[in-house]
């Protein structure tokens, strides 16, 4: 567990250092956009399926 925590901490330090560069900021920005798009797609699909189930229960 100690090694896992050390690895996570090291990852945060490295990510912070990378984010200080122009290329790093662009990289993390693109990851952020893709993550938000994926999260929105999952939420939309969830809500669509929920609506389908409600229609089925109401019928």
PDB file of N, CA, C and O in Angstrom, chain B, residues numbered from 101:
ATOM      1  N   UNK B 101       0.822  -1.187   0.000  1.00  0.00           N
ATOM      2  CA  UNK B 101       0.000   0.000   0.000  1.00  0.00           C
ATOM      3  C   UNK B 101       0.879   1.269   0.000  1.00  0.00           C
ATOM      4  O   UNK B 101       0.534   2.287  -0.601  1.00  0.00           O
ATOM      5  N   UNK B 102       2.000   1.171   0.680  1.00  0.00           N
ATOM      6  CA  UNK B 102       2.934   2.300   0.736  1.00  0.00           C
ATOM      7  C   UNK B 102       3.479   2.615  -0.653  1.00  0.00           C
ATOM      8  O   UNK B 102       3.586   3.783  -1.027  1.00  0.00           O
ATOM      9  N   UNK B 103       3.826   1.581  -1.421  1.00  0.00           N
ATOM     10  CA  UNK B 103       4.356   1.796  -2.767  1.00  0.00           C
ATOM     11  C   UNK B 103       3.296   2.399  -3.687  1.00  0.00           C
ATOM     12  O   UNK B 103       3.593   3.241  -4.535  1.00  0.00           O
ATOM     13  N   UNK B 104       2.064   1.954  -3.502  1.00  0.00           N
ATOM     14  CA  UNK B 104       0.967   2.513  -4.299  1.00  0.00           C
ATOM     15  C   UNK B 104       0.816   4.006  -4.024  1.00  0.00           C
ATOM     16  O   UNK B 104       0.722   4.805  -4.956  1.00  0.00           O
ATOM     17  N   UNK B 105       0.793   4.380  -2.750  1.00  0.00           N
ATOM     18  CA  UNK B 105       0.666   5.790  -2.370  1.00  0.00           C
ATOM     19  C   UNK B 105       1.857   6.605  -2.889  1.00  0.00           C
ATOM     20  O   UNK B 105       1.691   7.739  -3.338  1.00  0.00           O
ATOM     21  N   UNK B 106       3.035   6.029  -2.824  1.00  0.00           N
ATOM     22  CA  UNK B 106       4.226   6.727  -3.329  1.00  0.00           C
ATOM     23  C   UNK B 106       4.126   6.912  -4.847  1.00  0.00           C
ATOM     24  O   UNK B 106       4.507   7.960  -5.369  1.00  0.00           O
ATOM     25  N   UNK B 107       3.622   5.912  -5.546  1.00  0.00           N
ATOM     26  CA  UNK B 107       3.454   6.017  -6.990  1.00  0.00           C
ATOM     27  C   UNK B 107       2.437   7.078  -7.379  1.00  0.00           C
ATOM     28  O   UNK B 107       2.650   7.825  -8.334  1.00  0.00           O
ATOM     29  N   UNK B 108       1.333   7.147  -6.644  1.00  0.00           N
ATOM     30  CA  UNK B 108       0.309   8.165  -6.907  1.00  0.00           C
ATOM     31  C   UNK B 108       0.885   9.553  -6.658  1.00  0.00           C
ATOM     32  O   UNK B 108       0.688  10.463  -7.463  1.00  0.00           O
ATOM     33  N   UNK B 109       1.587   9.716  -5.561  1.00  0.00           N
ATOM     34  CA  UNK B 109       2.195  11.014  -5.245  1.00  0.00           C
ATOM     35  C   UNK B 109       3.209  11.411  -6.320  1.00  0.00           C
ATOM     36  O   UNK B 109       3.236  12.563  -6.752  1.00  0.00           O
ATOM     37  N   UNK B 110       4.029  10.474  -6.743  1.00  0.00           N
ATOM     38  CA  UNK B 110       5.014  10.767  -7.787  1.00  0.00           C
ATOM     39  C   UNK B 110       4.318  11.139  -9.089  1.00  0.00           C
ATOM     40  O   UNK B 110       4.776  12.028  -9.805  1.00  0.00           O
ATOM     41  N   UNK B 111       3.220  10.467  -9.397  1.00  0.00           N
ATOM     42  CA  UNK B 111       2.455  10.783 -10.598  1.00  0.00           C
ATOM     43  C   UNK B 111       1.919  12.200 -10.574  1.00  0.00           C
ATOM     44  O   UNK B 111       1.964  12.902 -11.584  1.00  0.00           O
ATOM     45  N   UNK B 112       1.410  12.626  -9.424  1.00  0.00           N
ATOM     46  CA  UNK B 112       0.926  13.997  -9.292  1.00  0.00           C
ATOM     47  C   UNK B 112       2.053  15.014  -9.464  1.00  0.00           C
ATOM     48  O   UNK B 112       1.865  16.053 -10.096  1.00  0.00           O
ATOM     49  N   UNK B 113       3.200  14.719  -8.912  1.00  0.00           N
ATOM     50  CA  UNK B 113       4.342  15.629  -9.028  1.00  0.00           C
ATOM     51  C   UNK B 113       4.768  15.743 -10.492  1.00  0.00           C
ATOM     52  O   UNK B 113       4.998  16.844 -10.992  1.00  0.00           O
ATOM     53  N   UNK B 114       4.870  14.614 -11.169  1.00  0.00           N
ATOM     54  CA  UNK B 114       5.279  14.615 -12.577  1.00  0.00           C
ATOM     55  C   UNK B 114       4.233  15.341 -13.425  1.00  0.00           C
ATOM     56  O   UNK B 114       4.587  16.140 -14.291  1.00  0.00           O
ATOM     57  N   UNK B 115       2.942  15.070 -13.181  1.00  0.00           N
ATOM     58  CA  UNK B 115       1.880  15.742 -13.943  1.00  0.00           C
ATOM     59  C   UNK B 115       1.927  17.250 -13.722  1.00  0.00           C
ATOM     60  O   UNK B 115       1.716  18.025 -14.655  1.00  0.00           O
ATOM     61  N   UNK B 116       2.201  17.660 -12.504  1.00  0.00           N
ATOM     62  CA  UNK B 116       2.291  19.090 -12.216  1.00  0.00           C
ATOM     63  C   UNK B 116       3.465  19.717 -12.980  1.00  0.00           C
ATOM     64  O   UNK B 116       3.337  20.813 -13.526  1.00  0.00           O
ATOM     65  N   UNK B 117       4.588  19.032 -13.018  1.00  0.00           N
ATOM     66  CA  UNK B 117       5.754  19.541 -13.742  1.00  0.00           C
ATOM     67  C   UNK B 117       5.477  19.617 -15.245  1.00  0.00           C
ATOM     68  O   UNK B 117       5.857  20.586 -15.902  1.00  0.00           O
ATOM     69  N   UNK B 118       4.823  18.603 -15.779  1.00  0.00           N
ATOM     70  CA  UNK B 118       4.494  18.592 -17.207  1.00  0.00           C
ATOM     71  C   UNK B 118       3.510  19.710 -17.529  1.00  0.00           C
ATOM     72  O   UNK B 118       3.611  20.339 -18.583  1.00  0.00           O
ATOM     73  N   UNK B 119       2.564  19.961 -16.634  1.00  0.00           N
ATOM     74  CA  UNK B 119       1.556  20.995 -16.846  1.00  0.00           C
ATOM     75  C   UNK B 119       2.156  22.401 -16.864  1.00  0.00           C
ATOM     76  O   UNK B 119       1.472  23.348 -17.251  1.00  0.00           O
ATOM     77  N   UNK B 120       3.385  22.555 -16.464  1.00  0.00           N
ATOM     78  CA  UNK B 120       4.045  23.865 -16.467  1.00  0.00           C
ATOM     79  C   UNK B 120       4.540  24.247 -17.862  1.00  0.00           C
ATOM     80  O   UNK B 120       4.883  25.406 -18.099  1.00  0.00           O
ATOM     81  N   UNK B 121       4.580  23.284 -18.785  1.00  0.00           N
ATOM     82  CA  UNK B 121       5.061  23.559 -20.141  1.00  0.00           C
ATOM     83  C   UNK B 121       3.881  23.822 -21.073  1.00  0.00           C
ATOM     84  O   UNK B 121       2.749  23.443 -20.774  1.00  0.00           O
ATOM     85  N   UNK B 122       4.151  24.467 -22.196  1.00  0.00           N
ATOM     86  CA  UNK B 122       3.097  24.754 -23.175  1.00  0.00           C
ATOM     87  C   UNK B 122       2.510  23.451 -23.718  1.00  0.00           C
ATOM     88  O   UNK B 122       1.290  23.309 -23.805  1.00  0.00           O
ATOM     89  N   UNK B 123       3.364  22.511 -24.080  1.00  0.00           N
ATOM     90  CA  UNK B 123       2.896  21.234 -24.616  1.00  0.00           C
ATOM     91  C   UNK B 123       2.112  20.457 -23.559  1.00  0.00           C
ATOM     92  O   UNK B 123       1.125  19.791 -23.872  1.00  0.00           O
ATOM     93  N   UNK B 124       2.549  20.546 -22.338  1.00  0.00           N
ATOM     94  CA  UNK B 124       1.847  19.865 -21.251  1.00  0.00           C
ATOM     95  C   UNK B 124       0.457  20.427 -21.047  1.00  0.00           C
ATOM     96  O   UNK B 124      -0.502  19.677 -20.860  1.00  0.00           O
ATOM     97  N   UNK B 125       0.344  21.752 -21.082  1.00  0.00           N
ATOM     98  CA  UNK B 125      -0.970  22.375 -20.927  1.00  0.00           C
ATOM     99  C   UNK B 125      -1.895  21.973 -22.070  1.00  0.00           C
ATOM    100  O   UNK B 125      -3.073  21.693 -21.851  1.00  0.00           O
ATOM    101  N   UNK B 126      -1.355  21.944 -23.301  1.00  0.00           N
ATOM    102  CA  UNK B 126      -2.162  21.521 -24.451  1.00  0.00           C
ATOM    103  C   UNK B 126      -2.592  20.062 -24.303  1.00  0.00           C
ATOM    104  O   UNK B 126      -3.733  19.712 -24.604  1.00  0.00           O
ATOM    105  N   UNK B 127      -1.684  19.225 -23.845  1.00  0.00           N
ATOM    106  CA  UNK B 127      -1.996  17.808 -23.650  1.00  0.00           C
ATOM    107  C   UNK B 127      -3.111  17.625 -22.627  1.00  0.00           C
ATOM    108  O   UNK B 127      -4.088  16.921 -22.883  1.00  0.00           O
ATOM    109  N   UNK B 128      -2.960  18.261 -21.469  1.00  0.00           N
ATOM    110  CA  UNK B 128      -3.971  18.101 -20.427  1.00  0.00           C
ATOM    111  C   UNK B 128      -5.287  18.761 -20.817  1.00  0.00           C
ATOM    112  O   UNK B 128      -6.352  18.309 -20.396  1.00  0.00           O
ATOM    113  N   UNK B 129      -5.227  19.807 -21.602  1.00  0.00           N
ATOM    114  CA  UNK B 129      -6.441  20.444 -22.097  1.00  0.00           C
ATOM    115  C   UNK B 129      -7.193  19.495 -23.029  1.00  0.00           C
ATOM    116  O   UNK B 129      -8.415  19.372 -22.941  1.00  0.00           O
ATOM    117  N   UNK B 130      -6.466  18.827 -23.917  1.00  0.00           N
ATOM    118  CA  UNK B 130      -7.125  17.886 -24.828  1.00  0.00           C
ATOM    119  C   UNK B 130      -7.698  16.694 -24.070  1.00  0.00           C
ATOM    120  O   UNK B 130      -8.770  16.196 -24.416  1.00  0.00           O
ATOM    121  N   UNK B 131      -6.997  16.237 -23.047  1.00  0.00           N
ATOM    122  CA  UNK B 131      -7.509  15.141 -22.212  1.00  0.00           C
ATOM    123  C   UNK B 131      -8.786  15.588 -21.505  1.00  0.00           C
ATOM    124  O   UNK B 131      -9.741  14.818 -21.405  1.00  0.00           O
ATOM    125  N   UNK B 132      -8.807  16.822 -21.015  1.00  0.00           N
ATOM    126  CA  UNK B 132      -9.974  17.362 -20.324  1.00  0.00           C
ATOM    127  C   UNK B 132     -11.185  17.420 -21.256  1.00  0.00           C
ATOM    128  O   UNK B 132     -12.288  17.036 -20.869  1.00  0.00           O
ATOM    129  N   UNK B 133     -10.978  17.898 -22.479  1.00  0.00           N
ATOM    130  CA  UNK B 133     -12.074  17.986 -23.453  1.00  0.00           C
ATOM    131  C   UNK B 133     -12.623  16.596 -23.761  1.00  0.00           C
ATOM    132  O   UNK B 133     -13.837  16.398 -23.793  1.00  0.00           O
ATOM    133  N   UNK B 134     -11.734  15.638 -23.986  1.00  0.00           N
ATOM    134  CA  UNK B 134     -12.163  14.271 -24.307  1.00  0.00           C
ATOM    135  C   UNK B 134     -12.881  13.634 -23.129  1.00  0.00           C
ATOM    136  O   UNK B 134     -13.868  12.924 -23.322  1.00  0.00           O
ATOM    137  N   UNK B 135     -12.407  13.871 -21.923  1.00  0.00           N
ATOM    138  CA  UNK B 135     -13.045  13.318 -20.730  1.00  0.00           C
ATOM    139  C   UNK B 135     -14.442  13.893 -20.546  1.00  0.00           C
ATOM    140  O   UNK B 135     -15.383  13.161 -20.237  1.00  0.00           O
ATOM    141  N   UNK B 136     -14.579  15.200 -20.734  1.00  0.00           N
ATOM    142  CA  UNK B 136     -15.900  15.825 -20.603  1.00  0.00           C
ATOM    143  C   UNK B 136     -16.859  15.311 -21.665  1.00  0.00           C
ATOM    144  O   UNK B 136     -18.031  15.075 -21.374  1.00  0.00           O
ATOM    145  N   UNK B 137     -16.375  15.133 -22.901  1.00  0.00           N
ATOM    146  CA  UNK B 137     -17.226  14.611 -23.971  1.00  0.00           C
ATOM    147  C   UNK B 137     -17.673  13.183 -23.657  1.00  0.00           C
ATOM    148  O   UNK B 137     -18.835  12.834 -23.861  1.00  0.00           O
ATOM    149  N   UNK B 138     -16.755  12.365 -23.163  1.00  0.00           N
ATOM    150  CA  UNK B 138     -17.095  10.989 -22.802  1.00  0.00           C
ATOM    151  C   UNK B 138     -18.107  10.967 -21.660  1.00  0.00           C
ATOM    152  O   UNK B 138     -19.082  10.217 -21.708  1.00  0.00           O
ATOM    153  N   UNK B 139     -17.881  11.779 -20.643  1.00  0.00           N
ATOM    154  CA  UNK B 139     -18.798  11.838 -19.501  1.00  0.00           C
ATOM    155  C   UNK B 139     -20.185  12.279 -19.944  1.00  0.00           C
ATOM    156  O   UNK B 139     -21.187  11.743 -19.471  1.00  0.00           O
ATOM    157  N   UNK B 140     -20.249  13.251 -20.845  1.00  0.00           N
ATOM    158  CA  UNK B 140     -21.548  13.722 -21.346  1.00  0.00           C
ATOM    159  C   UNK B 140     -22.245  12.630 -22.148  1.00  0.00           C
ATOM    160  O   UNK B 140     -23.461  12.469 -22.043  1.00  0.00           O
ATOM    161  N   UNK B 141     -21.494  11.880 -22.944  1.00  0.00           N
ATOM    162  CA  UNK B 141     -22.082  10.786 -23.725  1.00  0.00           C
ATOM    163  C   UNK B 141     -22.648   9.704 -22.809  1.00  0.00           C
ATOM    164  O   UNK B 141     -23.728   9.174 -23.068  1.00  0.00           O
ATOM    165  N   UNK B 142     -21.932   9.379 -21.752  1.00  0.00           N
ATOM    166  CA  UNK B 142     -22.419   8.382 -20.791  1.00  0.00           C
ATOM    167  C   UNK B 142     -23.682   8.894 -20.107  1.00  0.00           C
ATOM    168  O   UNK B 142     -24.649   8.146 -19.960  1.00  0.00           O
ATOM    169  N   UNK B 143     -23.687  10.155 -19.689  1.00  0.00           N
ATOM    170  CA  UNK B 143     -24.858  10.727 -19.027  1.00  0.00           C
ATOM    171  C   UNK B 143     -26.056  10.761 -19.978  1.00  0.00           C
ATOM    172  O   UNK B 143     -27.174  10.441 -19.573  1.00  0.00           O
ATOM    173  N   UNK B 144     -25.834  11.144 -21.233  1.00  0.00           N
ATOM    174  CA  UNK B 144     -26.927  11.174 -22.211  1.00  0.00           C
ATOM    175  C   UNK B 144     -27.506   9.785 -22.428  1.00  0.00           C
ATOM    176  O   UNK B 144     -28.725   9.616 -22.475  1.00  0.00           O
ATOM    177  N   UNK B 145     -26.639   8.795 -22.558  1.00  0.00           N
ATOM    178  CA  UNK B 145     -27.106   7.421 -22.755  1.00  0.00           C
ATOM    179  C   UNK B 145     -27.873   6.927 -21.531  1.00  0.00           C
ATOM    180  O   UNK B 145     -28.888   6.243 -21.668  1.00  0.00           O
ATOM    181  N   UNK B 146     -27.401   7.267 -20.356  1.00  0.00           N
ATOM    182  CA  UNK B 146     -28.085   6.878 -19.126  1.00  0.00           C
ATOM    183  C   UNK B 146     -29.491   7.476 -19.088  1.00  0.00           C
ATOM    184  O   UNK B 146     -30.459   6.778 -18.786  1.00  0.00           O
ATOM    185  N   UNK B 147     -29.596   8.764 -19.394  1.00  0.00           N
ATOM    186  CA  UNK B 147     -30.896   9.425 -19.350  1.00  0.00           C
ATOM    187  C   UNK B 147     -31.833   8.896 -20.434  1.00  0.00           C
ATOM    188  O   UNK B 147     -33.036   8.775 -20.206  1.00  0.00           O
ATOM    189  N   UNK B 148     -31.295   8.583 -21.600  1.00  0.00           N
ATOM    190  CA  UNK B 148     -32.115   8.018 -22.666  1.00  0.00           C
ATOM    191  C   UNK B 148     -32.647   6.650 -22.256  1.00  0.00           C
ATOM    192  O   UNK B 148     -33.822   6.350 -22.467  1.00  0.00           O
ATOM    193  N   UNK B 149     -31.800   5.834 -21.680  1.00  0.00           N
ATOM    194  CA  UNK B 149     -32.234   4.498 -21.238  1.00  0.00           C
ATOM    195  C   UNK B 149     -33.242   4.607 -20.103  1.00  0.00           C
ATOM    196  O   UNK B 149     -34.208   3.846 -20.049  1.00  0.00           O
ATOM    197  N   UNK B 150     -33.020   5.533 -19.215  1.00  0.00           N
ATOM    198  CA  UNK B 150     -33.953   5.747 -18.111  1.00  0.00           C
ATOM    199  C   UNK B 150     -35.328   6.135 -18.651  1.00  0.00           C
ATOM    200  O   UNK B 150     -36.347   5.655 -18.153  1.00  0.00           O
ATOM    201  N   UNK B 151     -35.363   7.000 -19.666  1.00  0.00           N
ATOM    202  CA  UNK B 151     -36.628   7.413 -20.280  1.00  0.00           C
ATOM    203  C   UNK B 151     -37.303   6.223 -20.959  1.00  0.00           C
ATOM    204  O   UNK B 151     -38.523   6.079 -20.878  1.00  0.00           O
ATOM    205  N   UNK B 152     -36.524   5.369 -21.628  1.00  0.00           N
ATOM    206  CA  UNK B 152     -37.082   4.166 -22.250  1.00  0.00           C
ATOM    207  C   UNK B 152     -37.731   3.260 -21.222  1.00  0.00           C
ATOM    208  O   UNK B 152     -38.818   2.727 -21.445  1.00  0.00           O
ATOM    209  N   UNK B 153     -37.061   3.092 -20.103  1.00  0.00           N
ATOM    210  CA  UNK B 153     -37.601   2.238 -19.047  1.00  0.00           C
ATOM    211  C   UNK B 153     -38.872   2.828 -18.442  1.00  0.00           C
ATOM    212  O   UNK B 153     -39.802   2.093 -18.110  1.00  0.00           O
ATOM    213  N   UNK B 154     -38.912   4.125 -18.302  1.00  0.00           N
ATOM    214  CA  UNK B 154     -40.124   4.760 -17.779  1.00  0.00           C
ATOM    215  C   UNK B 154     -41.284   4.584 -18.761  1.00  0.00           C
ATOM    216  O   UNK B 154     -42.410   4.319 -18.340  1.00  0.00           O
ATOM    217  N   UNK B 155     -41.022   4.729 -20.064  1.00  0.00           N
ATOM    218  CA  UNK B 155     -42.061   4.525 -21.079  1.00  0.00           C
ATOM    219  C   UNK B 155     -42.586   3.090 -21.006  1.00  0.00           C
ATOM    220  O   UNK B 155     -43.791   2.850 -21.081  1.00  0.00           O
ATOM    221  N   UNK B 156     -41.666   2.155 -20.859  1.00  0.00           N
ATOM    222  CA  UNK B 156     -42.046   0.749 -20.812  1.00  0.00           C
ATOM    223  C   UNK B 156     -42.897   0.467 -19.564  1.00  0.00           C
ATOM    224  O   UNK B 156     -43.871  -0.281 -19.646  1.00  0.00           O
ATOM    225  N   UNK B 157     -42.553   1.041 -18.437  1.00  0.00           N
ATOM    226  CA  UNK B 157     -43.304   0.833 -17.199  1.00  0.00           C
ATOM    227  C   UNK B 157     -44.673   1.500 -17.273  1.00  0.00           C
ATOM    228  O   UNK B 157     -45.637   0.991 -16.701  1.00  0.00           O
ATOM    229  N   UNK B 158     -44.772   2.624 -17.963  1.00  0.00           N
ATOM    230  CA  UNK B 158     -46.046   3.356 -18.061  1.00  0.00           C
ATOM    231  C   UNK B 158     -47.011   2.637 -19.017  1.00  0.00           C
ATOM    232  O   UNK B 158     -48.225   2.819 -18.920  1.00  0.00           O
ATOM    233  N   UNK B 159     -46.492   1.843 -19.916  1.00  0.00           N
ATOM    234  CA  UNK B 159     -47.356   1.184 -20.920  1.00  0.00           C
ATOM    235  C   UNK B 159     -48.001  -0.063 -20.394  1.00  0.00           C
ATOM    236  O   UNK B 159     -48.749  -0.723 -21.115  1.00  0.00           O
TER     237      UNK B 159
END
